[in-house]
Amino acid sequence: MIICRTKAEMRKTVQSWKRTGETVSLVPTMGYLHEGHLSLVRTAAQRADRAVASIFVNPTQFGPGEDLSSYPRDEKRDLDLLAAEGVHAVFLPSVEEMYTTAGDTHVEVPSLSGILQGALRPGHFRGVSTVVTKLFNIVTPDFAVFGEKDYQQLTLIRQMVRDLDMPLEIIAHPTVREADGLAMSSRNVRLSPDQRAEAVVLNLALGRAETLAASGATVQEIETALRSCLTEAPSAEVKSVDIRDAETLAECSGPLDRSSVVLLAVRFGTVLLIDQRVIAPQN
């Protein structure tokens, strides 16, 4: 497994593969890998001749007071896990390598970056779209794999790729969950034992929404049931409950008449967890 810490090294490595006609897939991560990340890596390996993972804790997607300094990191463990999965190269740049002090260019999808999670975390999605664009330009992948758990991020990146005519395919991977249903996240390790036990309420609420949608409930009825379910967890602070069009993230109301996505953001202590599920109306 090749470890590239500079843009020049990463470009040289990919160019050597592409000269022989090999395809390349990319899985962007911020490290502290878990089974959810590794499932993305396996999908990437299946879709291309060469699989690349990036590990970069991107400071531009963290706002004031957010958890940049406490974001978990374990480089050696991450590299061991990726090597065991047969990843061909890992891009491990420093902040200084990724961002020059004179840099003043940003990429943004205004229609998607200021709503939902973007409203809760101003500037977050501008940081995401900018760093992902940089990664695509450096690695030049044919495929890039993203998890559906970060549904708004996935939707935004798809839009960005279409709008800017980026020559790659975005592959969505289903959310990977723990045995009790909690969506896997690097932030889960920061939950206290009591918070961790309560956090399964997100998956329970999504299951309730799915059942209600199939029974003909309205959007408003589903939202009310979701909030009621989530508040059963004593330490849960519900930040947002949204039901949006599954493709465009446009607002929904009244009878559920199309495929929609439920988006949850719930804080447990200092840890903000998100989860999602696509729901469909009754036949």
Contacts in CASP RR format, 6 or more apart in sequence:
PFRMAT RR
TARGET T0000
AUTHOR 0000-0000-0000
METHOD contacts of the structure
MODEL  1
MIICRTKAEMRKTVQSWKRTGETVSLVPTMGYLHEGHLSLVRTAAQRADR
AVASIFVNPTQFGPGEDLSSYPRDEKRDLDLLAAEGVHAVFLPSVEEMYT
TAGDTHVEVPSLSGILQGALRPGHFRGVSTVVTKLFNIVTPDFAVFGEKD
YQQLTLIRQMVRDLDMPLEIIAHPTVREADGLAMSSRNVRLSPDQRAEAV
VLNLALGRAETLAASGATVQEIETALRSCLTEAPSAEVKSVDIRDAETLA
ECSGPLDRSSVVLLAVRFGTVLLIDQRVIAPQN
1 79 0 8 1.000
1 82 0 8 1.000
1 83 0 8 1.000
1 86 0 8 1.000
1 87 0 8 1.000
1 88 0 8 1.000
1 89 0 8 1.000
1 90 0 8 1.000
2 13 0 8 1.000
2 88 0 8 1.000
2 89 0 8 1.000
2 90 0 8 1.000
3 79 0 8 1.000
3 89 0 8 1.000
3 90 0 8 1.000
3 92 0 8 1.000
4 10 0 8 1.000
4 13 0 8 1.000
4 89 0 8 1.000
4 90 0 8 1.000
4 91 0 8 1.000
4 92 0 8 1.000
5 92 0 8 1.000
5 93 0 8 1.000
5 94 0 8 1.000
5 97 0 8 1.000
6 93 0 8 1.000
6 97 0 8 1.000
7 93 0 8 1.000
7 97 0 8 1.000
7 98 0 8 1.000
7 138 0 8 1.000
10 52 0 8 1.000
10 89 0 8 1.000
10 91 0 8 1.000
10 93 0 8 1.000
10 138 0 8 1.000
10 139 0 8 1.000
11 138 0 8 1.000
11 140 0 8 1.000
13 89 0 8 1.000
14 24 0 8 1.000
14 50 0 8 1.000
14 52 0 8 1.000
14 89 0 8 1.000
14 139 0 8 1.000
14 140 0 8 1.000
17 24 0 8 1.000
17 49 0 8 1.000
17 50 0 8 1.000
17 88 0 8 1.000
18 24 0 8 1.000
18 140 0 8 1.000
21 49 0 8 1.000
22 48 0 8 1.000
22 49 0 8 1.000
22 50 0 8 1.000
23 47 0 8 1.000
23 48 0 8 1.000
23 49 0 8 1.000
23 50 0 8 1.000
23 142 0 8 1.000
23 143 0 8 1.000
24 48 0 8 1.000
24 49 0 8 1.000
24 50 0 8 1.000
24 51 0 8 1.000
24 52 0 8 1.000
24 139 0 8 1.000
24 140 0 8 1.000
24 141 0 8 1.000
24 142 0 8 1.000
24 143 0 8 1.000
25 44 0 8 1.000
25 45 0 8 1.000
25 47 0 8 1.000
25 48 0 8 1.000
25 50 0 8 1.000
25 51 0 8 1.000
25 52 0 8 1.000
25 141 0 8 1.000
25 142 0 8 1.000
25 143 0 8 1.000
25 144 0 8 1.000
25 145 0 8 1.000
25 171 0 8 1.000
26 44 0 8 1.000
26 52 0 8 1.000
26 53 0 8 1.000
26 54 0 8 1.000
26 135 0 8 1.000
26 136 0 8 1.000
26 139 0 8 1.000
26 141 0 8 1.000
26 143 0 8 1.000
26 144 0 8 1.000
26 145 0 8 1.000
27 37 0 8 1.000
27 40 0 8 1.000
27 41 0 8 1.000
27 44 0 8 1.000
27 51 0 8 1.000
27 52 0 8 1.000
27 53 0 8 1.000
27 54 0 8 1.000
27 144 0 8 1.000
27 145 0 8 1.000
28 53 0 8 1.000
28 54 0 8 1.000
28 56 0 8 1.000
28 131 0 8 1.000
28 132 0 8 1.000
28 135 0 8 1.000
28 144 0 8 1.000
28 146 0 8 1.000
29 37 0 8 1.000
29 40 0 8 1.000
29 53 0 8 1.000
29 54 0 8 1.000
29 55 0 8 1.000
29 56 0 8 1.000
30 55 0 8 1.000
30 56 0 8 1.000
30 57 0 8 1.000
30 58 0 8 1.000
30 71 0 8 1.000
30 186 0 8 1.000
31 37 0 8 1.000
31 55 0 8 1.000
31 57 0 8 1.000
31 73 0 8 1.000
31 74 0 8 1.000
31 78 0 8 1.000
31 186 0 8 1.000
32 71 0 8 1.000
32 72 0 8 1.000
32 73 0 8 1.000
32 74 0 8 1.000
32 78 0 8 1.000
32 186 0 8 1.000
32 189 0 8 1.000
33 77 0 8 1.000
33 78 0 8 1.000
33 81 0 8 1.000
33 82 0 8 1.000
33 186 0 8 1.000
34 184 0 8 1.000
34 185 0 8 1.000
34 186 0 8 1.000
35 176 0 8 1.000
35 184 0 8 1.000
36 176 0 8 1.000
36 184 0 8 1.000
37 53 0 8 1.000
38 81 0 8 1.000
38 85 0 8 1.000
39 173 0 8 1.000
39 176 0 8 1.000
40 145 0 8 1.000
40 146 0 8 1.000
40 147 0 8 1.000
40 173 0 8 1.000
41 51 0 8 1.000
41 53 0 8 1.000
41 82 0 8 1.000
41 85 0 8 1.000
41 87 0 8 1.000
41 145 0 8 1.000
42 85 0 8 1.000
43 145 0 8 1.000
43 171 0 8 1.000
43 173 0 8 1.000
44 51 0 8 1.000
44 52 0 8 1.000
44 53 0 8 1.000
44 143 0 8 1.000
44 145 0 8 1.000
44 171 0 8 1.000
45 51 0 8 1.000
45 85 0 8 1.000
45 86 0 8 1.000
45 87 0 8 1.000
47 143 0 8 1.000
47 145 0 8 1.000
47 171 0 8 1.000
48 141 0 8 1.000
48 142 0 8 1.000
48 143 0 8 1.000
50 88 0 8 1.000
50 89 0 8 1.000
51 85 0 8 1.000
51 86 0 8 1.000
51 87 0 8 1.000
51 88 0 8 1.000
52 87 0 8 1.000
52 88 0 8 1.000
52 89 0 8 1.000
52 90 0 8 1.000
52 91 0 8 1.000
52 139 0 8 1.000
52 141 0 8 1.000
53 82 0 8 1.000
53 87 0 8 1.000
53 89 0 8 1.000
53 90 0 8 1.000
53 91 0 8 1.000
54 90 0 8 1.000
54 91 0 8 1.000
54 92 0 8 1.000
54 93 0 8 1.000
54 135 0 8 1.000
54 139 0 8 1.000
55 75 0 8 1.000
55 78 0 8 1.000
55 90 0 8 1.000
55 91 0 8 1.000
55 92 0 8 1.000
56 91 0 8 1.000
56 92 0 8 1.000
56 93 0 8 1.000
56 98 0 8 1.000
56 131 0 8 1.000
56 135 0 8 1.000
57 68 0 8 1.000
57 71 0 8 1.000
57 73 0 8 1.000
58 98 0 8 1.000
58 127 0 8 1.000
58 128 0 8 1.000
58 131 0 8 1.000
59 68 0 8 1.000
59 95 0 8 1.000
59 99 0 8 1.000
60 99 0 8 1.000
60 126 0 8 1.000
60 127 0 8 1.000
60 130 0 8 1.000
60 131 0 8 1.000
61 123 0 8 1.000
61 124 0 8 1.000
61 125 0 8 1.000
61 127 0 8 1.000
61 128 0 8 1.000
61 131 0 8 1.000
62 68 0 8 1.000
62 71 0 8 1.000
62 124 0 8 1.000
63 121 0 8 1.000
63 122 0 8 1.000
63 123 0 8 1.000
63 124 0 8 1.000
66 121 0 8 1.000
67 187 0 8 1.000
67 190 0 8 1.000
67 270 0 8 1.000
70 190 0 8 1.000
71 186 0 8 1.000
72 186 0 8 1.000
72 187 0 8 1.000
72 189 0 8 1.000
72 190 0 8 1.000
75 92 0 8 1.000
79 90 0 8 1.000
82 90 0 8 1.000
91 135 0 8 1.000
91 138 0 8 1.000
91 139 0 8 1.000
98 131 0 8 1.000
98 134 0 8 1.000
105 130 0 8 1.000
106 126 0 8 1.000
106 127 0 8 1.000
106 130 0 8 1.000
107 126 0 8 1.000
107 129 0 8 1.000
107 130 0 8 1.000
107 133 0 8 1.000
107 160 0 8 1.000
107 164 0 8 1.000
108 125 0 8 1.000
108 126 0 8 1.000
108 129 0 8 1.000
108 130 0 8 1.000
109 125 0 8 1.000
109 129 0 8 1.000
109 156 0 8 1.000
109 159 0 8 1.000
109 160 0 8 1.000
109 163 0 8 1.000
111 159 0 8 1.000
112 125 0 8 1.000
112 152 0 8 1.000
112 155 0 8 1.000
112 156 0 8 1.000
112 159 0 8 1.000
112 249 0 8 1.000
113 123 0 8 1.000
113 124 0 8 1.000
113 125 0 8 1.000
113 126 0 8 1.000
113 129 0 8 1.000
113 156 0 8 1.000
114 122 0 8 1.000
114 123 0 8 1.000
114 125 0 8 1.000
115 152 0 8 1.000
115 249 0 8 1.000
116 152 0 8 1.000
116 240 0 8 1.000
116 242 0 8 1.000
116 244 0 8 1.000
116 249 0 8 1.000
116 263 0 8 1.000
117 124 0 8 1.000
117 125 0 8 1.000
117 152 0 8 1.000
117 240 0 8 1.000
117 263 0 8 1.000
117 265 0 8 1.000
117 274 0 8 1.000
118 124 0 8 1.000
118 125 0 8 1.000
118 152 0 8 1.000
119 240 0 8 1.000
120 239 0 8 1.000
120 240 0 8 1.000
120 265 0 8 1.000
125 152 0 8 1.000
125 153 0 8 1.000
125 156 0 8 1.000
128 153 0 8 1.000
128 156 0 8 1.000
128 157 0 8 1.000
129 156 0 8 1.000
129 157 0 8 1.000
129 160 0 8 1.000
132 157 0 8 1.000
132 160 0 8 1.000
133 160 0 8 1.000
133 164 0 8 1.000
133 166 0 8 1.000
136 144 0 8 1.000
136 166 0 8 1.000
136 168 0 8 1.000
141 168 0 8 1.000
142 167 0 8 1.000
142 168 0 8 1.000
142 169 0 8 1.000
143 168 0 8 1.000
143 169 0 8 1.000
143 170 0 8 1.000
143 171 0 8 1.000
144 157 0 8 1.000
144 168 0 8 1.000
144 169 0 8 1.000
144 170 0 8 1.000
144 171 0 8 1.000
145 171 0 8 1.000
145 172 0 8 1.000
145 173 0 8 1.000
146 153 0 8 1.000
146 154 0 8 1.000
146 157 0 8 1.000
146 170 0 8 1.000
146 171 0 8 1.000
146 172 0 8 1.000
146 173 0 8 1.000
147 154 0 8 1.000
147 172 0 8 1.000
147 173 0 8 1.000
147 174 0 8 1.000
147 175 0 8 1.000
148 154 0 8 1.000
148 172 0 8 1.000
148 173 0 8 1.000
148 174 0 8 1.000
148 175 0 8 1.000
148 276 0 8 1.000
149 175 0 8 1.000
149 176 0 8 1.000
149 183 0 8 1.000
149 184 0 8 1.000
149 185 0 8 1.000
149 274 0 8 1.000
149 275 0 8 1.000
149 276 0 8 1.000
150 274 0 8 1.000
151 261 0 8 1.000
151 263 0 8 1.000
151 276 0 8 1.000
152 249 0 8 1.000
152 263 0 8 1.000
154 170 0 8 1.000
154 172 0 8 1.000
155 247 0 8 1.000
155 248 0 8 1.000
155 249 0 8 1.000
157 170 0 8 1.000
158 170 0 8 1.000
160 166 0 8 1.000
161 168 0 8 1.000
161 170 0 8 1.000
175 183 0 8 1.000
175 184 0 8 1.000
175 275 0 8 1.000
175 276 0 8 1.000
176 183 0 8 1.000
176 184 0 8 1.000
177 183 0 8 1.000
177 184 0 8 1.000
177 203 0 8 1.000
178 184 0 8 1.000
178 188 0 8 1.000
180 200 0 8 1.000
180 203 0 8 1.000
181 200 0 8 1.000
181 203 0 8 1.000
182 188 0 8 1.000
182 196 0 8 1.000
182 199 0 8 1.000
182 200 0 8 1.000
182 202 0 8 1.000
182 203 0 8 1.000
183 202 0 8 1.000
183 203 0 8 1.000
183 273 0 8 1.000
183 274 0 8 1.000
183 275 0 8 1.000
185 273 0 8 1.000
187 271 0 8 1.000
187 272 0 8 1.000
187 273 0 8 1.000
188 196 0 8 1.000
188 199 0 8 1.000
188 271 0 8 1.000
188 273 0 8 1.000
190 270 0 8 1.000
190 271 0 8 1.000
191 199 0 8 1.000
191 268 0 8 1.000
191 271 0 8 1.000
194 235 0 8 1.000
195 235 0 8 1.000
195 268 0 8 1.000
195 269 0 8 1.000
195 271 0 8 1.000
198 233 0 8 1.000
198 234 0 8 1.000
198 235 0 8 1.000
198 236 0 8 1.000
198 268 0 8 1.000
199 233 0 8 1.000
199 266 0 8 1.000
199 268 0 8 1.000
199 273 0 8 1.000
201 229 0 8 1.000
201 230 0 8 1.000
201 232 0 8 1.000
201 233 0 8 1.000
201 236 0 8 1.000
201 266 0 8 1.000
202 230 0 8 1.000
202 264 0 8 1.000
202 266 0 8 1.000
202 273 0 8 1.000
202 275 0 8 1.000
203 275 0 8 1.000
204 229 0 8 1.000
205 225 0 8 1.000
205 226 0 8 1.000
205 229 0 8 1.000
205 230 0 8 1.000
205 264 0 8 1.000
206 262 0 8 1.000
206 264 0 8 1.000
206 275 0 8 1.000
206 276 0 8 1.000
206 277 0 8 1.000
207 277 0 8 1.000
208 225 0 8 1.000
208 226 0 8 1.000
208 229 0 8 1.000
209 222 0 8 1.000
209 225 0 8 1.000
209 226 0 8 1.000
209 243 0 8 1.000
209 262 0 8 1.000
209 277 0 8 1.000
209 279 0 8 1.000
210 277 0 8 1.000
210 279 0 8 1.000
212 221 0 8 1.000
212 222 0 8 1.000
212 225 0 8 1.000
213 222 0 8 1.000
213 256 0 8 1.000
213 260 0 8 1.000
213 279 0 8 1.000
213 280 0 8 1.000
213 281 0 8 1.000
213 282 0 8 1.000
214 279 0 8 1.000
214 280 0 8 1.000
214 281 0 8 1.000
214 282 0 8 1.000
215 282 0 8 1.000
216 255 0 8 1.000
216 256 0 8 1.000
216 281 0 8 1.000
216 282 0 8 1.000
217 225 0 8 1.000
217 256 0 8 1.000
218 254 0 8 1.000
218 255 0 8 1.000
218 256 0 8 1.000
219 243 0 8 1.000
219 252 0 8 1.000
219 253 0 8 1.000
219 254 0 8 1.000
219 255 0 8 1.000
219 256 0 8 1.000
219 260 0 8 1.000
220 253 0 8 1.000
220 254 0 8 1.000
222 243 0 8 1.000
222 256 0 8 1.000
222 262 0 8 1.000
222 279 0 8 1.000
223 241 0 8 1.000
223 243 0 8 1.000
226 241 0 8 1.000
226 262 0 8 1.000
226 264 0 8 1.000
227 238 0 8 1.000
227 241 0 8 1.000
230 236 0 8 1.000
230 238 0 8 1.000
230 241 0 8 1.000
230 264 0 8 1.000
230 266 0 8 1.000
231 238 0 8 1.000
233 266 0 8 1.000
233 268 0 8 1.000
235 268 0 8 1.000
235 269 0 8 1.000
236 266 0 8 1.000
236 267 0 8 1.000
236 268 0 8 1.000
237 266 0 8 1.000
237 267 0 8 1.000
237 268 0 8 1.000
237 269 0 8 1.000
238 264 0 8 1.000
238 265 0 8 1.000
238 266 0 8 1.000
239 265 0 8 1.000
239 266 0 8 1.000
239 267 0 8 1.000
239 272 0 8 1.000
240 263 0 8 1.000
240 264 0 8 1.000
240 265 0 8 1.000
241 262 0 8 1.000
241 263 0 8 1.000
241 264 0 8 1.000
242 262 0 8 1.000
242 263 0 8 1.000
243 252 0 8 1.000
243 256 0 8 1.000
243 260 0 8 1.000
243 261 0 8 1.000
243 262 0 8 1.000
243 263 0 8 1.000
243 279 0 8 1.000
244 250 0 8 1.000
244 251 0 8 1.000
244 252 0 8 1.000
244 260 0 8 1.000
244 261 0 8 1.000
244 263 0 8 1.000
245 251 0 8 1.000
245 252 0 8 1.000
245 258 0 8 1.000
245 259 0 8 1.000
245 260 0 8 1.000
245 261 0 8 1.000
246 258 0 8 1.000
246 259 0 8 1.000
246 260 0 8 1.000
246 261 0 8 1.000
246 278 0 8 1.000
247 259 0 8 1.000
249 261 0 8 1.000
252 258 0 8 1.000
252 260 0 8 1.000
255 281 0 8 1.000
256 279 0 8 1.000
256 281 0 8 1.000
257 281 0 8 1.000
258 281 0 8 1.000
259 278 0 8 1.000
259 279 0 8 1.000
259 280 0 8 1.000
260 278 0 8 1.000
260 279 0 8 1.000
260 280 0 8 1.000
261 276 0 8 1.000
261 277 0 8 1.000
261 278 0 8 1.000
261 279 0 8 1.000
262 276 0 8 1.000
262 277 0 8 1.000
262 278 0 8 1.000
262 279 0 8 1.000
263 274 0 8 1.000
263 276 0 8 1.000
264 274 0 8 1.000
264 275 0 8 1.000
264 276 0 8 1.000
265 272 0 8 1.000
265 273 0 8 1.000
265 274 0 8 1.000
266 272 0 8 1.000
266 273 0 8 1.000
266 274 0 8 1.000
267 273 0 8 1.000
END
